[in-house]
């Protein structure tokens, strides 16, 4: 059987502000600030969603789930990821693995990595071991280093048998 493999790349950044919950990878993280956005502003799931959509040459997250559509106000990004992955599956692809880099000066995220992996794997019907997550700071430099925003980079590999 021939197997077609494709890679995808995603990126997302949201500003931190008061009065919002911090949700990363579908997990609530205790912190005094949260990410600002129309949905729950989970930049980890948004980057991953875009990587999956890109790998399958589908429209991006902003096109599929517009941030001026009231339907997506406060949306749970796990549901957006689930819908997007459903579209990828409809094209015959399945996830091989995903690798993520979360860039945040604060809070420390390392202890939440196992639960974020579990959260993401459960949405995608994958194994925790198919999901890689690394947490980096920006050494105090730039807007992320100053604690004004959190960014995530995501790569995925998908495959389909012919
Ligand atoms: Mg976003």
Backbone and ligand atoms as CSV (ligand in chain L), in Angstrom:
chain,resi,resn,atom,element,x,y,z
A,1,UNK,N,N,0.844,-1.199,0.000
A,1,UNK,CA,C,0.000,0.000,0.000
A,1,UNK,C,C,0.882,1.252,0.000
A,2,UNK,N,N,0.584,2.170,-0.913
A,2,UNK,CA,C,1.303,3.441,-0.890
A,2,UNK,C,C,0.717,4.320,0.206
A,3,UNK,N,N,1.563,5.143,0.749
A,3,UNK,CA,C,1.106,6.017,1.821
A,3,UNK,C,C,1.556,7.439,1.500
A,4,UNK,N,N,0.596,8.357,1.518
A,4,UNK,CA,C,0.921,9.768,1.270
A,4,UNK,C,C,1.094,10.458,2.617
A,5,UNK,N,N,2.219,11.105,2.813
A,5,UNK,CA,C,2.404,11.851,4.055
A,5,UNK,C,C,2.562,13.330,3.736
A,6,UNK,N,N,2.048,14.152,4.619
A,6,UNK,CA,C,2.090,15.614,4.431
A,6,UNK,C,C,2.381,16.269,5.782
A,7,UNK,N,N,3.076,17.406,5.725
A,7,UNK,CA,C,3.329,18.139,6.970
A,7,UNK,C,C,2.503,19.419,6.998
A,8,UNK,N,N,2.275,19.942,8.183
A,8,UNK,CA,C,1.552,21.207,8.339
A,8,UNK,C,C,2.220,22.044,9.410
A,9,UNK,N,N,2.084,23.357,9.264
A,9,UNK,CA,C,2.698,24.319,10.182
A,9,UNK,C,C,1.637,25.302,10.643
A,10,UNK,N,N,1.595,25.583,11.924
A,10,UNK,CA,C,0.643,26.564,12.454
A,10,UNK,C,C,1.308,27.453,13.486
A,11,UNK,N,N,0.771,28.653,13.648
A,11,UNK,CA,C,1.291,29.615,14.638
A,11,UNK,C,C,0.113,30.429,15.147
A,12,UNK,N,N,0.149,30.776,16.422
A,12,UNK,CA,C,-0.870,31.694,16.940
A,12,UNK,C,C,-0.326,32.424,18.160
A,13,UNK,N,N,-0.774,33.644,18.324
A,13,UNK,CA,C,-0.364,34.475,19.463
A,13,UNK,C,C,-1.591,35.224,19.956
A,14,UNK,N,N,-1.762,35.275,21.266
A,14,UNK,CA,C,-2.818,36.112,21.851
A,14,UNK,C,C,-2.218,36.956,22.969
A,15,UNK,N,N,-2.797,38.147,23.141
A,15,UNK,CA,C,-2.375,39.031,24.233
A,15,UNK,C,C,-2.910,38.515,25.561
A,16,UNK,N,N,-2.137,38.759,26.617
A,16,UNK,CA,C,-2.600,38.457,27.978
A,16,UNK,C,C,-3.316,39.678,28.545
A,17,UNK,N,N,-4.415,39.437,29.263
A,17,UNK,CA,C,-5.106,40.554,29.924
A,17,UNK,C,C,-5.781,40.068,31.201
A,18,UNK,N,N,-6.182,41.010,32.019
A,18,UNK,CA,C,-6.887,40.672,33.263
A,18,UNK,C,C,-8.321,40.281,32.953
A,19,UNK,N,N,-8.905,39.501,33.845
A,19,UNK,CA,C,-10.323,39.182,33.729
A,19,UNK,C,C,-10.638,38.069,32.751
A,20,UNK,N,N,-9.625,37.337,32.322
A,20,UNK,CA,C,-9.835,36.196,31.420
A,20,UNK,C,C,-9.182,34.958,32.034
A,21,UNK,N,N,-9.778,33.789,31.764
A,21,UNK,CA,C,-9.133,32.534,32.177
A,21,UNK,C,C,-8.010,32.205,31.202
A,22,UNK,N,N,-6.952,31.589,31.724
A,22,UNK,CA,C,-5.867,31.142,30.846
A,22,UNK,C,C,-6.113,29.672,30.493
A,23,UNK,N,N,-6.397,29.432,29.218
A,23,UNK,CA,C,-6.637,28.066,28.742
A,23,UNK,C,C,-5.621,27.759,27.656
A,24,UNK,N,N,-4.827,26.720,27.876
A,24,UNK,CA,C,-3.793,26.324,26.915
A,24,UNK,C,C,-3.891,24.821,26.674
A,25,UNK,N,N,-3.983,24.425,25.438
A,25,UNK,CA,C,-4.108,22.999,25.130
A,25,UNK,C,C,-5.378,22.397,25.702
A,26,UNK,N,N,-6.401,23.239,25.897
A,26,UNK,CA,C,-7.675,22.765,26.444
A,26,UNK,C,C,-7.671,22.628,27.958
A,27,UNK,N,N,-6.603,23.119,28.604
A,27,UNK,CA,C,-6.452,22.963,30.059
A,27,UNK,C,C,-6.463,24.340,30.725
A,28,UNK,N,N,-7.246,24.486,31.785
A,28,UNK,CA,C,-7.253,25.737,32.550
A,28,UNK,C,C,-5.996,25.805,33.400
A,29,UNK,N,N,-5.232,26.885,33.224
A,29,UNK,CA,C,-3.962,27.054,33.943
A,29,UNK,C,C,-4.162,28.168,34.977
A,30,UNK,N,N,-3.855,27.902,36.247
A,30,UNK,CA,C,-4.014,28.960,37.240
A,30,UNK,C,C,-3.022,30.102,37.002
A,31,UNK,N,N,-3.521,31.322,36.803
A,31,UNK,CA,C,-2.676,32.499,36.567
A,31,UNK,C,C,-3.556,33.724,36.694
A,32,UNK,N,N,-2.946,34.850,37.023
A,32,UNK,CA,C,-3.776,36.047,37.246
A,32,UNK,C,C,-4.236,36.703,35.935
A,33,UNK,N,N,-3.663,36.311,34.817
A,33,UNK,CA,C,-4.058,36.852,33.510
A,33,UNK,C,C,-4.528,35.711,32.610
A,34,UNK,N,N,-5.308,36.072,31.597
A,34,UNK,CA,C,-5.735,35.087,30.606
A,34,UNK,C,C,-5.539,35.650,29.211
A,35,UNK,N,N,-5.749,34.830,28.196
A,35,UNK,CA,C,-5.546,35.288,26.822
A,35,UNK,C,C,-6.807,35.944,26.297
A,36,UNK,N,N,-6.600,37.077,25.610
A,36,UNK,CA,C,-7.711,37.852,25.066
A,36,UNK,C,C,-8.090,37.302,23.691
A,37,UNK,N,N,-9.379,37.242,23.413
A,37,UNK,CA,C,-9.804,36.783,22.087
A,37,UNK,C,C,-11.297,36.561,22.047
A,38,UNK,N,N,-11.790,36.316,20.849
A,38,UNK,CA,C,-13.225,36.130,20.622
A,38,UNK,C,C,-13.687,34.783,21.180
A,39,UNK,N,N,-12.879,33.750,20.929
A,39,UNK,CA,C,-13.169,32.411,21.467
A,39,UNK,C,C,-12.520,32.329,22.853
A,40,UNK,N,N,-12.224,31.117,23.328
A,40,UNK,CA,C,-11.498,31.003,24.598
A,40,UNK,C,C,-10.025,31.378,24.444
A,41,UNK,N,N,-9.617,31.708,23.205
A,41,UNK,CA,C,-8.282,32.267,22.910
A,41,UNK,C,C,-7.130,31.294,23.206
A,42,UNK,N,N,-7.412,30.006,23.092
A,42,UNK,CA,C,-6.412,28.963,23.359
A,42,UNK,C,C,-5.429,28.898,22.181
A,43,UNK,N,N,-4.318,29.630,22.300
A,43,UNK,CA,C,-3.393,29.751,21.163
A,43,UNK,C,C,-2.739,28.410,20.824
A,44,UNK,N,N,-2.665,27.502,21.792
A,44,UNK,CA,C,-2.060,26.189,21.524
A,44,UNK,C,C,-2.960,25.398,20.568
A,45,UNK,N,N,-4.248,25.349,20.895
A,45,UNK,CA,C,-5.162,24.602,20.013
A,45,UNK,C,C,-5.359,25.317,18.679
A,46,UNK,N,N,-5.278,26.650,18.679
A,46,UNK,CA,C,-5.427,27.377,17.408
A,46,UNK,C,C,-4.249,27.079,16.474
A,47,UNK,N,N,-3.036,27.085,17.016
A,47,UNK,CA,C,-1.856,26.779,16.187
A,47,UNK,C,C,-1.945,25.344,15.657
A,48,UNK,N,N,-2.344,24.428,16.522
A,48,UNK,CA,C,-2.458,23.019,16.121
A,48,UNK,C,C,-3.551,22.838,15.062
A,49,UNK,N,N,-4.669,23.523,15.252
A,49,UNK,CA,C,-5.776,23.449,14.283
A,49,UNK,C,C,-5.309,23.933,12.913
A,50,UNK,N,N,-4.586,25.051,12.892
A,50,UNK,CA,C,-4.093,25.583,11.615
A,50,UNK,C,C,-3.063,24.649,10.979
A,51,UNK,N,N,-2.242,24.002,11.787
A,51,UNK,CA,C,-1.254,23.057,11.241
A,51,UNK,C,C,-1.966,21.885,10.561
A,52,UNK,N,N,-3.005,21.380,11.209
A,52,UNK,CA,C,-3.761,20.257,10.622
A,52,UNK,C,C,-4.468,20.680,9.336
A,53,UNK,N,N,-5.101,21.846,9.382
A,53,UNK,CA,C,-5.818,22.339,8.196
A,53,UNK,C,C,-4.836,22.576,7.051
A,54,UNK,N,N,-3.693,23.166,7.374
A,54,UNK,CA,C,-2.693,23.445,6.351
A,54,UNK,C,C,-2.140,22.173,5.722
A,55,UNK,N,N,-1.927,21.170,6.554
A,55,UNK,CA,C,-1.380,19.902,6.045
A,55,UNK,C,C,-2.320,19.283,5.017
A,56,UNK,N,N,-3.631,19.483,5.221
A,56,UNK,CA,C,-4.625,18.910,4.303
A,56,UNK,C,C,-5.043,19.915,3.231
A,57,UNK,N,N,-4.366,21.053,3.157
A,57,UNK,CA,C,-4.678,22.113,2.199
A,57,UNK,C,C,-6.128,22.593,2.310
A,58,UNK,N,N,-6.600,22.693,3.537
A,58,UNK,CA,C,-7.934,23.236,3.821
A,58,UNK,C,C,-7.799,24.716,4.207
A,59,UNK,N,N,-8.913,25.469,4.172
A,59,UNK,CA,C,-8.839,26.885,4.589
A,59,UNK,C,C,-8.398,27.001,6.052
A,60,UNK,N,N,-7.847,28.155,6.432
A,60,UNK,CA,C,-7.312,28.287,7.791
A,60,UNK,C,C,-8.411,28.534,8.827
A,61,UNK,N,N,-8.007,28.532,10.094
A,61,UNK,CA,C,-8.964,28.604,11.205
A,61,UNK,C,C,-9.796,29.899,11.164
A,62,UNK,N,N,-9.147,31.005,10.781
A,62,UNK,CA,C,-9.851,32.293,10.728
A,62,UNK,C,C,-10.906,32.334,9.634
A,63,UNK,N,N,-10.693,31.565,8.583
A,63,UNK,CA,C,-11.656,31.496,7.479
A,63,UNK,C,C,-12.822,30.577,7.852
A,64,UNK,N,N,-12.501,29.447,8.489
A,64,UNK,CA,C,-13.553,28.480,8.833
A,64,UNK,C,C,-14.392,28.934,10.022
A,65,UNK,N,N,-13.729,29.582,10.994
A,65,UNK,CA,C,-14.404,29.974,12.240
A,65,UNK,C,C,-14.135,31.467,12.478
A,66,UNK,N,N,-14.789,32.361,11.721
A,66,UNK,CA,C,-14.441,33.789,11.765
A,66,UNK,C,C,-14.646,34.402,13.152
A,67,UNK,N,N,-13.724,35.307,13.534
A,67,UNK,CA,C,-13.820,35.887,14.881
A,67,UNK,C,C,-14.844,37.019,14.956
A,68,UNK,N,N,-15.543,37.307,13.818
A,68,UNK,CA,C,-16.654,38.267,13.903
A,68,UNK,C,C,-18.005,37.544,13.834
A,69,UNK,N,N,-17.957,36.198,13.915
A,69,UNK,CA,C,-19.189,35.408,13.907
A,69,UNK,C,C,-19.603,35.142,15.358
A,70,UNK,N,N,-20.797,35.662,15.767
A,70,UNK,CA,C,-21.228,35.483,17.162
A,70,UNK,C,C,-21.276,34.014,17.591
A,71,UNK,N,N,-21.407,33.115,16.612
A,71,UNK,CA,C,-21.458,31.684,16.920
A,71,UNK,C,C,-20.193,31.215,17.642
A,72,UNK,N,N,-19.068,31.893,17.374
A,72,UNK,CA,C,-17.809,31.452,17.958
A,72,UNK,C,C,-17.371,32.304,19.154
A,73,UNK,N,N,-18.289,33.187,19.627
A,73,UNK,CA,C,-17.979,33.997,20.807
A,73,UNK,C,C,-17.827,33.074,22.019
A,74,UNK,N,N,-16.671,33.126,22.661
A,74,UNK,CA,C,-16.419,32.276,23.839
A,74,UNK,C,C,-16.275,30.805,23.499
A,75,UNK,N,N,-16.109,30.498,22.212
A,75,UNK,CA,C,-16.088,29.092,21.771
A,75,UNK,C,C,-14.983,28.292,22.459
A,76,UNK,N,N,-15.306,27.031,22.760
A,76,UNK,CA,C,-14.333,26.077,23.295
A,76,UNK,C,C,-13.467,25.624,22.116
A,77,UNK,N,N,-12.196,25.961,22.158
A,77,UNK,CA,C,-11.323,25.660,21.018
A,77,UNK,C,C,-11.144,24.164,20.790
A,78,UNK,N,N,-11.467,23.351,21.807
A,78,UNK,CA,C,-11.421,21.891,21.584
A,78,UNK,C,C,-12.462,21.496,20.533
A,79,UNK,N,N,-13.597,22.187,20.549
A,79,UNK,CA,C,-14.647,21.871,19.562
A,79,UNK,C,C,-14.215,22.333,18.160
A,80,UNK,N,N,-13.482,23.459,18.089
A,80,UNK,CA,C,-12.983,23.940,16.791
A,80,UNK,C,C,-11.944,22.958,16.243
A,81,UNK,N,N,-11.064,22.487,17.122
A,81,UNK,CA,C,-10.048,21.497,16.710
A,81,UNK,C,C,-10.725,20.209,16.235
A,82,UNK,N,N,-11.735,19.799,16.974
A,82,UNK,CA,C,-12.463,18.566,16.633
A,82,UNK,C,C,-13.123,18.695,15.248
A,83,UNK,N,N,-13.755,19.862,15.010
A,83,UNK,CA,C,-14.404,20.090,13.702
A,83,UNK,C,C,-13.374,20.097,12.578
A,84,UNK,N,N,-12.267,20.804,12.817
A,84,UNK,CA,C,-11.221,20.903,11.791
A,84,UNK,C,C,-10.632,19.519,11.506
A,85,UNK,N,N,-10.366,18.747,12.567
A,85,UNK,CA,C,-9.781,17.416,12.349
A,85,UNK,C,C,-10.786,16.501,11.639
A,86,UNK,N,N,-12.072,16.718,11.896
A,86,UNK,CA,C,-13.113,15.980,11.175
A,86,UNK,C,C,-13.017,16.233,9.674
A,87,UNK,N,N,-12.728,17.485,9.302
A,87,UNK,CA,C,-12.579,17.825,7.876
A,87,UNK,C,C,-11.330,17.172,7.283
A,88,UNK,N,N,-10.271,17.125,8.082
A,88,UNK,CA,C,-9.040,16.461,7.647
A,88,UNK,C,C,-9.299,14.966,7.442
A,89,UNK,N,N,-10.029,14.362,8.378
A,89,UNK,CA,C,-10.372,12.932,8.301
A,89,UNK,C,C,-11.241,12.638,7.073
A,90,UNK,N,N,-12.156,13.605,6.764
A,90,UNK,CA,C,-13.018,13.420,5.580
A,90,UNK,C,C,-12.204,13.346,4.299
A,91,UNK,N,N,-11.045,13.963,4.292
A,91,UNK,CA,C,-10.157,13.879,3.121
A,91,UNK,C,C,-9.301,12.610,3.153
A,92,UNK,N,N,-9.521,11.790,4.165
A,92,UNK,CA,C,-8.847,10.489,4.224
A,92,UNK,C,C,-7.558,10.468,5.022
A,93,UNK,N,N,-7.229,11.615,5.646
A,93,UNK,CA,C,-5.963,11.677,6.397
A,93,UNK,C,C,-6.182,11.374,7.868
A,94,UNK,N,N,-5.127,10.882,8.496
A,94,UNK,CA,C,-5.116,10.764,9.956
A,94,UNK,C,C,-3.802,11.330,10.489
A,95,UNK,N,N,-3.858,11.777,11.735
A,95,UNK,CA,C,-2.667,12.352,12.367
A,95,UNK,C,C,-1.632,11.264,12.649
A,96,UNK,N,N,-0.394,11.537,12.282
A,96,UNK,CA,C,0.706,10.665,12.699
A,96,UNK,C,C,1.263,11.195,14.025
A,97,UNK,N,N,1.682,12.445,14.027
A,97,UNK,CA,C,2.125,13.070,15.274
A,97,UNK,C,C,2.061,14.585,15.165
A,98,UNK,N,N,2.060,15.234,16.300
A,98,UNK,CA,C,2.081,16.696,16.362
A,98,UNK,C,C,3.202,17.101,17.303
A,99,UNK,N,N,3.844,18.224,17.016
A,99,UNK,CA,C,4.897,18.741,17.886
A,99,UNK,C,C,4.658,20.230,18.093
A,100,UNK,N,N,4.605,20.656,19.337
A,100,UNK,CA,C,4.226,22.028,19.676
A,100,UNK,C,C,5.310,22.702,20.511
A,101,UNK,N,N,5.478,24.001,20.292
A,101,UNK,CA,C,6.330,24.824,21.151
A,101,UNK,C,C,5.471,25.950,21.702
A,102,UNK,N,N,5.336,26.010,23.013
A,102,UNK,CA,C,4.585,27.099,23.649
A,102,UNK,C,C,5.602,28.094,24.188
A,103,UNK,N,N,5.445,29.363,23.799
A,103,UNK,CA,C,6.405,30.388,24.218
A,103,UNK,C,C,5.696,31.341,25.171
A,104,UNK,N,N,6.069,31.262,26.437
A,104,UNK,CA,C,5.435,32.085,27.476
A,104,UNK,C,C,6.489,32.411,28.529
A,105,UNK,N,N,6.608,33.682,28.894
A,105,UNK,CA,C,7.552,34.034,29.967
A,105,UNK,C,C,7.017,33.548,31.313
A,106,UNK,N,N,5.709,33.737,31.518
A,106,UNK,CA,C,4.997,33.305,32.714
A,106,UNK,C,C,3.619,32.846,32.287
A,107,UNK,N,N,2.952,31.963,32.979
A,107,UNK,CA,C,3.457,31.208,34.116
A,107,UNK,C,C,4.314,30.035,33.648
A,108,UNK,N,N,4.921,29.349,34.596
A,108,UNK,CA,C,5.672,28.133,34.268
A,108,UNK,C,C,4.670,27.064,33.837
A,109,UNK,N,N,4.907,26.457,32.710
A,109,UNK,CA,C,3.905,25.538,32.143
A,109,UNK,C,C,4.314,24.074,32.184
A,110,UNK,N,N,5.579,23.827,32.514
A,110,UNK,CA,C,6.118,22.465,32.395
A,110,UNK,C,C,5.251,21.418,33.105
A,111,UNK,N,N,4.778,21.770,34.308
A,111,UNK,CA,C,4.020,20.774,35.077
A,111,UNK,C,C,2.673,20.433,34.417
A,112,UNK,N,N,2.219,21.280,33.496
A,112,UNK,CA,C,0.934,21.038,32.828
A,112,UNK,C,C,1.067,20.272,31.511
A,113,UNK,N,N,2.313,19.993,31.117
A,113,UNK,CA,C,2.527,19.316,29.831
A,113,UNK,C,C,1.799,17.967,29.745
A,114,UNK,N,N,1.914,17.083,30.756
A,114,UNK,CA,C,1.227,15.792,30.623
A,114,UNK,C,C,-0.282,15.936,30.448
A,115,UNK,N,N,-0.906,16.852,31.177
A,115,UNK,CA,C,-2.365,17.002,31.082
A,115,UNK,C,C,-2.758,17.681,29.756
A,116,UNK,N,N,-1.895,18.567,29.253
A,116,UNK,CA,C,-2.179,19.174,27.938
A,116,UNK,C,C,-2.080,18.110,26.839
A,117,UNK,N,N,-1.075,17.232,26.938
A,117,UNK,CA,C,-0.938,16.141,25.951
A,117,UNK,C,C,-2.182,15.253,25.969
A,118,UNK,N,N,-2.634,14.928,27.176
A,118,UNK,CA,C,-3.806,14.063,27.329
A,118,UNK,C,C,-5.048,14.738,26.750
A,119,UNK,N,N,-5.188,16.042,27.013
A,119,UNK,CA,C,-6.335,16.813,26.525
A,119,UNK,C,C,-6.367,16.839,24.987
A,120,UNK,N,N,-5.207,17.110,24.386
A,120,UNK,CA,C,-5.124,17.196,22.920
A,120,UNK,C,C,-5.337,15.811,22.297
A,121,UNK,N,N,-4.682,14.805,22.869
A,121,UNK,CA,C,-4.806,13.444,22.328
A,121,UNK,C,C,-6.256,12.973,22.372
A,122,UNK,N,N,-6.982,13.351,23.427
A,122,UNK,CA,C,-8.376,12.892,23.543
A,122,UNK,C,C,-9.251,13.517,22.466
A,123,UNK,N,N,-8.994,14.763,22.107
A,123,UNK,CA,C,-9.788,15.415,21.048
A,123,UNK,C,C,-9.520,14.750,19.699
A,124,UNK,N,N,-8.263,14.352,19.481
A,124,UNK,CA,C,-7.860,13.832,18.169
A,124,UNK,C,C,-7.939,12.304,18.082
A,125,UNK,N,N,-8.331,11.659,19.169
A,125,UNK,CA,C,-8.359,10.192,19.164
A,125,UNK,C,C,-6.955,9.631,18.967
A,126,UNK,N,N,-5.961,10.358,19.483
A,126,UNK,CA,C,-4.557,9.950,19.334
A,126,UNK,C,C,-4.033,9.464,20.682
A,127,UNK,N,N,-2.780,9.003,20.675
A,127,UNK,CA,C,-2.142,8.630,21.932
A,127,UNK,C,C,-1.371,9.834,22.469
A,128,UNK,N,N,-1.236,9.915,23.783
A,128,UNK,CA,C,-0.454,11.008,24.375
A,128,UNK,C,C,0.948,11.039,23.762
A,129,UNK,N,N,1.462,9.847,23.440
A,129,UNK,CA,C,2.830,9.752,22.906
A,129,UNK,C,C,2.924,10.243,21.458
A,130,UNK,N,N,1.775,10.571,20.841
A,130,UNK,CA,C,1.788,11.156,19.485
A,130,UNK,C,C,1.908,12.679,19.537
A,131,UNK,N,N,1.839,13.244,20.743
A,131,UNK,CA,C,1.834,14.696,20.909
A,131,UNK,C,C,3.100,15.118,21.652
A,132,UNK,N,N,3.865,16.024,21.064
A,132,UNK,CA,C,5.041,16.589,21.732
A,132,UNK,C,C,4.747,18.027,22.137
A,133,UNK,N,N,5.132,18.404,23.340
A,133,UNK,CA,C,4.951,19.796,23.795
A,133,UNK,C,C,6.220,20.254,24.499
A,134,UNK,N,N,6.742,21.388,24.051
A,134,UNK,CA,C,7.887,21.998,24.713
A,134,UNK,C,C,7.496,23.407,25.154
A,135,UNK,N,N,7.950,23.809,26.323
A,135,UNK,CA,C,7.622,25.134,26.848
A,135,UNK,C,C,8.899,25.962,26.938
A,136,UNK,N,N,8.881,27.126,26.302
A,136,UNK,CA,C,10.061,27.987,26.272
A,136,UNK,C,C,9.699,29.373,26.811
A,137,UNK,N,N,10.696,30.073,27.335
A,137,UNK,CA,C,10.500,31.500,27.633
A,137,UNK,C,C,11.163,32.281,26.500
A,138,UNK,N,N,11.134,33.603,26.617
A,138,UNK,CA,C,11.806,34.410,25.612
A,138,UNK,C,C,12.905,35.244,26.279
A,139,UNK,N,N,13.429,34.686,27.388
A,139,UNK,CA,C,14.559,35.331,28.095
A,139,UNK,C,C,14.277,36.795,28.419
A,140,UNK,N,N,12.996,37.108,28.654
A,140,UNK,CA,C,12.642,38.479,29.039
A,140,UNK,C,C,12.618,39.466,27.892
A,141,UNK,N,N,12.836,38.998,26.674
A,141,UNK,CA,C,12.937,39.922,25.534
A,141,UNK,C,C,11.628,40.012,24.747
A,142,UNK,N,N,11.346,41.195,24.225
A,142,UNK,CA,C,10.186,41.372,23.350
A,142,UNK,C,C,8.879,41.260,24.113
A,143,UNK,N,N,7.744,41.400,23.390
A,143,UNK,CA,C,6.435,41.404,24.061
A,143,UNK,C,C,6.121,40.113,24.811
A,144,UNK,N,N,6.588,38.975,24.299
A,144,UNK,CA,C,6.332,37.719,25.027
A,144,UNK,C,C,7.196,37.683,26.284
A,145,UNK,N,N,8.443,38.077,26.131
A,145,UNK,CA,C,9.361,38.115,27.274
A,145,UNK,C,C,8.902,39.074,28.354
A,146,UNK,N,N,8.189,40.133,27.957
A,146,UNK,CA,C,7.659,41.102,28.933
A,146,UNK,C,C,6.343,40.633,29.539
A,147,UNK,N,N,5.891,39.450,29.131
A,147,UNK,CA,C,4.671,38.886,29.715
A,147,UNK,C,C,3.393,39.467,29.154
A,148,UNK,N,N,3.463,40.022,27.934
A,148,UNK,CA,C,2.274,40.649,27.344
A,148,UNK,C,C,1.471,39.680,26.474
A,149,UNK,N,N,2.069,38.557,26.093
A,149,UNK,CA,C,1.405,37.638,25.160
A,149,UNK,C,C,1.978,36.240,25.318
A,150,UNK,N,N,1.235,35.270,24.802
A,150,UNK,CA,C,1.714,33.893,24.714
A,150,UNK,C,C,1.561,33.452,23.261
A,151,UNK,N,N,2.570,32.726,22.760
A,151,UNK,CA,C,2.560,32.271,21.373
A,151,UNK,C,C,2.727,30.754,21.345
A,152,UNK,N,N,2.207,30.141,20.300
A,152,UNK,CA,C,2.445,28.712,20.107
A,152,UNK,C,C,2.769,28.432,18.641
A,153,UNK,N,N,3.730,27.563,18.430
A,153,UNK,CA,C,4.085,27.062,17.102
A,153,UNK,C,C,3.730,25.580,17.067
A,154,UNK,N,N,3.205,25.114,15.945
A,154,UNK,CA,C,2.793,23.715,15.850
A,154,UNK,C,C,3.193,23.132,14.501
A,155,UNK,N,N,3.686,21.910,14.525
A,155,UNK,CA,C,3.865,21.153,13.288
A,155,UNK,C,C,3.124,19.831,13.436
A,156,UNK,N,N,2.605,19.351,12.321
A,156,UNK,CA,C,1.944,18.031,12.340
A,156,UNK,C,C,2.401,17.235,11.125
A,157,UNK,N,N,2.305,15.921,11.265
A,157,UNK,CA,C,2.441,15.012,10.130
A,157,UNK,C,C,1.126,14.257,10.016
A,158,UNK,N,N,0.581,14.220,8.796
A,158,UNK,CA,C,-0.640,13.431,8.562
A,158,UNK,C,C,-0.350,12.439,7.451
A,159,UNK,N,N,-1.127,11.358,7.419
A,159,UNK,CA,C,-0.905,10.347,6.380
A,159,UNK,C,C,-2.249,9.833,5.855
A,160,UNK,N,N,-2.187,9.320,4.603
A,160,UNK,CA,C,-3.368,8.681,4.028
A,160,UNK,C,C,-2.886,7.556,3.138
A,161,UNK,N,N,-3.544,6.422,3.244
A,161,UNK,CA,C,-3.188,5.282,2.404
A,161,UNK,C,C,-3.860,5.400,1.049
A,162,UNK,N,N,-3.203,4.898,0.003
A,162,UNK,CA,C,-3.793,4.948,-1.342
A,162,UNK,C,C,-4.261,3.553,-1.767
L,1,MG,MG,MG,-6.099,32.440,17.904
